[in-house]
Each structure stands twice: as C-alpha cells, then as structure tokens.
Amino acid sequence: MRVVGLRLEPGQTVPEHRNAIPVALIVTGGRLHFDDGVLTGEVGAGEMLLINPGERHTYHADIETSAYLVFAGLPGVRSRTWTLRRKA
C-alpha cells in the first residue's frame, strides 16, 4: 500500500489518466469534481472516491482542495482480501 498527499489550487485539473491498481481518493478539505467518461460527480471533505484499475478518469478543483490517494496493491500482482487474525 502507498499513500500520497494531493493538494490542488482553485481551477487546477489533473489530466485524464488510468492507474494499474485500485485507488481510494479521500478528500480531507475542499471539494473535488471527477469525471470517468460515464459518471461525473463531486467528492467533499470526509468523502471517498474508489477508482478501479484501468478506469480512465480526471478530476479538478474549483476551490483549494486536499486529499490522500491510497494505492492498494502493486501493478501486476493479484490483490488479496484483507483478513483479521488473532495470534495464538
């Protein structure tokens, strides 16, 4: 897992792209507008957007916005489900 901080200024856009692994985008301040070619929407502070591998998407901010991107896995590696185990 890898976590990356993102900060966008008003009017800033992230160009259309794809990720090889699943990504959770968690907005911590401001508001982020997204477009995946099929759906458009808005994610506000305290909300999360899940992005599937290979899904084309873009996003932009109309106000100062901060978020964390959580990359869940490694490219080319099959992801495993989370399990909680107690130590014996």
N, C-alpha and C positions, 0 to 999 in steps of 0.2 A: 504494500500500500504506500502511496505517496501523496502528500498534501502540499498544495501550492496556494499561496495567497494571491488574490487578484484585486486590483484597485482600478476603477475606471472613472475618468473625469466626465462631466456632462458633455454629451454629444459623441463620446468615444464609442467606436464599434470594433468588435472582434470579427474579422472576415470569416466567411463560410469555411468550415473545415470538418474533418472527421477524426475520431480517436479510435485507436486499435483496441482499447479496453474500456470497460464501463467507467463512467464518471458520475459522481454526485457533486452538483454545484450547490453550495449552501450560502445563501445571501446573508451577510451579517449587518449590512447597513445600506440604505438606499433602495433602489429598485432596478431590476434587470429585465429588459424585454428580450424575448427569444423567438426564433423562427427556425423550424426544422423542415420547411418546404411543404408541410402538411398542416401543422398547427402553429399558431402564434399565440403568445401569451406574455404574462408578466409574473415575475417572482419577486416578492418583497422580503424585507428583513425578517429572519426567522423561518423562512420557507426554503424548500429544497427542490431542485430540478434533477431528475435522473436522465442520463444520456446513455443510450445503448451503443455498443461498439459498432462502428461503421456508419452511424447515423449522421448525415450532413446537418450542420446547424450553424447558426450565427447568433450573436447577441449584442445588445448595445444598451447604454445608459443615458437617460435624459437628465439625471441628477448624479451627484457624486455617489458612487456605489462601491462597496467592498464585499468580497466573497472568498470562500475557500473552495478549491477544486480538490476532490478526493478521488484519486485514480485507484481503482480497485482491481489489482492484478498486474500481470505482466503480459506484454504482447506475445501471442503465440503459445501461451500457457493456458490450459483449461482451468477455469476457476473452480474452486471448491466451495461448498456451502460452509457456513460458519457453524461450529459446534461448541457447546459449553460442556466441559468435562470437569468432574471433581477428581482431585488427586487422591489416590488411595492411601 
